[in-house]
Amino acid sequence: AFGPENLCLPAAEIAHRTGAALMMLGIAALADRDARHLSGGQQQRVALAGALAMQPRLLILDEPTTDLDAETRDRLVAHLRAMPWNMSVLILDSGCDPWLERMVGGHLLLHDGHVEGPLTVNDLRARAPAAILLPQGAPLALPPLVPAADPLVRLMGVDFGWPGQPPLFSHLSAAIPAGAAVALLGPNGSGKSTFLRLVAGLQAPARGRVEVAGFDPAHATPPEIARIIGAVLQASDRHFLCARVLDEVTLGPATLGLRDPRALARDALAQTGLTALAHAHPLDLDTGQRRLLSLAAAIAHRPLVLLLDEVQRGLDAHHRAQLLHVLETQKRQGTTILLATHDTDFAGKIADTMMMFPLSADDTG
């Protein structure tokens, strides 16, 4: 309601527009929730509803579906297509996905500071970058902290829910072996990000226990957890602390007191293709480079477990290929990867196992 209120509309009109926008995005049931406790996809739906409630003449959407599940994305596309066209829509996107083809009436290509178009879908596909060849670095020998036969990550009878809300997990048990790559799939708000936060120790279960390499992350010290886990959570490319790329990636290994942290940082930059940007300011990088920088910072100390939350969202073909190269390298090194995503195609290229959310009470995987 914030936008319509600032337009000084009558109270009845504000209520009508707000209710219609909530229904349109399928979030009417969330109206009384604390937005800080919503998933990334739910928060994106709230932002979209707020923009649509203002009924603008021009609606600009920057990567509007990156955190939306397929059902919500298709509902949004259908609604925008059905709206009376007294509103223009400008969509900024890194690719030309099928949903976008159904939505738009024309395409413009931004390339090297120039605008080309209008173009057809076939024109865009003909201009798509060719597959890039990436160096296949030799896998690193990393001694495991636990025997290979034992699960590295365990959830045992875990209950969790946000205050005042129905529980997300009840009696959840899971066992994930070392070196596995697991994709967490499911709709917005189903618990994928919360699952990662429980593993990282950012949330504690109401009941049950979580173990990562023998530690209870909710009660371990930050250095104990940081030595084992690397994480790229949603919006982590906005949390940089240093003024140089190399310093940002060095920070983790140096804080943990690892030997030669600068060499570890340079290795992570090489894996992510950012070596040439070592002396740049992190905020001077483009979106894809910042995402890869977050990943470089997460892997520099060579963690046993890598937690990734929609890390591929909004990346163009080049950066997605670079990301896949890094994750394949991590798999060869024996890193356990937990990847929360809506992108089943991307998940299929990296994951050995899929975990579907929401999980029932007797799910064990």
N, C-alpha and C positions, 0 to 999 in steps of 0.2 A: 504493500500500500504506500510505500515511501514516495515513489514517483508521482502517482496521482494526487497525493496529499500536497506535494509541492507545486502542483499545477492549480491548487486552490479549487478543486472540483467539489461539488456538493457531496455531503457524506453518503447519500444513497448511491450516487454514481461511483464513488470510490469503492463502496462495498460490492456493487455489481461487477465492476471491472476486475477487482481483486479476486472475487470468487470465480469469475469466468476464467481468469488466467490460471488459477490454481487447478481448476478442473481440466483445463486444456493440457497442462503439463503432467497431470496425474499425481498431483501432490496435495490435494485437498486434505488428506488425512494427516499431513505434516504441519498443518497451519499453526498449531500451538506448540510445535517443537522448538527447542533451542537450536538455531542454525549451526552453532559450533559443533553440535553432536551429530550432524548429518554427514552422509558420505559425500565424497567429491562430486559424484554424479547428481546427487540430490541438491547440493548447493548450486550446481550449474543450472539445474531446472528452476530453482528459486530465482536466480539472476535473470533467466530468460522470461519467467513469468512477470517479474518486475518491469522488464522492458516492454513486454507486450501489453501490460495493463495501462501503459501510458498512451497506447494507440498512436505511435509516431507516424509521421509521413515517410520517414526514412529509417529503416532498421538496419544497423550494421552488425553483423555477426562474425566474430573472429574465432575461427576453429570451433564452431558452436556445438559440435557433437562429440568432442574428444573424450568426454567423461560420461556420455550417455549410453545406456544399454540400447540394444537394437529396437526394442518395443517403443521406448520413449522417443528415440530418434525418428522412427517411422511415423509416430503420432504427430511430432512436431512438423515433419515435412508435409504430411497430409493436411494439417491445419493451415500452414502457410500457403499451400497451393489452393486451398478452398476459400481463403479470405478474399473479400472484395478488394480489388486492386486499386484502392486509393492510397496504398502504402507501397513504397519501393523497398526492396531488400537487397543489400550488398553483402555477399558472403566472401570472406577471406579464408582460403584453405590451401593446404600444401599439396593436394592431389586432386584427382578427378574420380572420386569414388562413385559407385552406382547410385547411392542415395542422392548425391549432388546432381547427377545427370537428370534425375527425375524432378529436381527442384527448380533448376535455373533455366532462364531463357537465353542466356548468352554467356560467353567466357572471355575474359581478358587474361593475358599472360604477363606477369611482371618478371622481367629478366634483365639483369645487369643495368638496373636503373631506367629501363624503358618499358613502355606499355605496348603490347601487341594485341591486335584483335579488332573486331570480334572474331573468335575462332570457334570451330566445331570441336566436338569431343574427339573425332578422329585426328584433327590437327594437333590437339594437345597430346594425344597418345604417340603421334609420330615424333613429337619433340621431347618425349620423356627421356631422361638420361639413361644411357646404356648401363648395363650392369658393371659395377666397379670391381676391380680386382684388389683384394686386400692381402697383405702378407700374412702367412700362417706361421706365427711365432711358435717356437718350441715350447711344449708344456713344461711348467715348472714342477719340480719335485717338492711336494709339501707333505710333511709327516702328519698323519691324522692324530687328533687328540683322543679319539675313541676308536675301538676296534671296528673295522669296516662292517662286520656283521651286525653291530648294534645300531639302532636308530639314532640319528644325530639330533633330531627334533621330535619331542614327544609332547602330546597334550593328553592328559589323563583325567577324564570325568570333569571337563571344564564347563562351568556355567558363567555366562557374562551377559549383561544388559545395561543399557544406559539408564540413569535414574528416571523413574516415572514412565518407562517404556517397557513393552513386552521383551522378554529375553531374546537375545540374538542366538545364543548357544545354550543348550541344556545337555549335560552329560556327554560333551563332545570328547572323543578320543581319536587321536591320529598318531601315526608313527611314520616318520620320513627318514629314509636312510641317507647316509653320507653320499654326496655326489649326485643326488637325484635333482632333476629339474621338474618342478611341479607348477602347473598353471592353475590359478584360482579363478574360476569363471562364475558368473551369475549377475543378476540385475542390480541396479543401484540400490544401496541400502541393505544388501543381503548379508553383509558381514565380512567381505574380502579384506578391506583395509583394517578392520578391527582384528581379524585373524593375524595379520602381519604385526599389528601393534602389540598383541599378546605375546607373540614370539620374540619381539624386540624388547619386551619388558616395559613398554610405554603405558600399558594398562595391565592391571592385575586381575585375575579371574575372581569372581565372587566365591566360587568353590572349585575344587580340583587343583591341578598342578600343571605347570609348563616347565619343560626341561630342554635346554639347548646345550649339547656337549656336557651334560652333567650338571649344569648350572640352572637354578631357578632365576630367570631373567628379571622377574619383578622384585627380587630381593638381593640380587647380586650387585656389586659395586659397578659404577659406570665403566671403569677401566676393564673389569672382568668381561663385561658384555661387549665393549668396544673391540676387544681383541678377537672376539669370535664372530661378530656380526657386522656386516656392512649394509647400509640401507639407502635407497633412493625412494623416498616417500613423495606423495603428491606435493607439488610446489617447492620441492627441495632446491630447485635451481634459483629460488629467491632468497636463500638463506646463507649466501656466501659471506665469509668473515674477513677475507684477505683481499688486498688490492692487486695481487698478481696471481695468475693461474697456477704457476709453479708453487707459490707459497700456499695456496688453497689446498692443493693435493698433498703437499708435504705436511700439513698441519696434523693430520691424523697419526701417521707414523711417528712424527716427532713427539706428540703429546703422549703416546704410548711408550716412548723410550726405545723404539726399535733401532737396530743398527742401520746406519747410513740411510736415514729417511729421505734424503734428497734423491738417492738412486732409486728407491722404491717409487717415489713420485714420478720420476722420469720414465720408469717402466710403465706405470699406469697411463701416463700421457701418450706414450708410444702405442699402447694397446688401443686407446680411444682416438688416435689420429690427431692429437692436439699438440704435438711437440712444437710445431712452428708458432703456437700461440702462448708458449710458456710465460712470456713476459707481458702479455696483454692483461688488461683489467677484466675480471669475469663479467662485469655488466656491459662491456663493449662487445661481447660475443653475441652471435645470433641465437635464436631459440634452440636449435638443434645442438649447437656447440655448448650451450649452457647445460643442456640435459646430459651430454656426454661428459662435461666437466664434473657434474654431480656424481656420475658413475665412476669417473676416475678417482675422485676423492673417496668413494665407498670401497674401492678395490685396492687402494694403494697399500694398505696394511695387510693385504692378502687374507681376508676373513674366511672362515669355514662356511659361513652362511651368508647369502646375499638376498636381501629382501627388496623387491622392486614393485612399485605401485604405479601402474599405467605409465611405465617409463617410455613406452614407444609413442605416446599420444602426440599428435601434431608434428611428427617428424616427416620430412620429405624422403624420397627414395634413397638418396645418398646417405643420409644420417641413419635411416633404418638399417641399411646394409652394414654400416659401421657398427651399429649397436648389436646386430646379430653376430658379427665377427667377435666382438668383445665377449658376448655371452657364451659363444662356442668355445672360446679360449678358456673362459672360467670353468666350463664343464670339463674340459680336458684336464684342467688342473685339479679336479676333484671337488670344486666348490658346490655346495648345495644351494640351489636357486629356487626361491618362492616368488612367483610372478602373478600379481593380481592384474587382470586385464579384461576388457570386453572384446578384444580383437582375437577371435578364434584362429584366424589365419596366422597371425604372428605367434600365438601360443603354440600352434601346431609345428612351427619351425624350430622351436627351442625346447619344448616340454616333453618329458618322457611320460608324464602322468597328468591327468586333468582331475581337479577337485571341484565339484559343482556346488554352488551356494544358491539358496539357503540349504543348510545341512539339516537332516533330521536328527532326532535325539540319539539314534543308534548308529549314526555314521561313524565308521572307522576306516581310515585309509593309510 
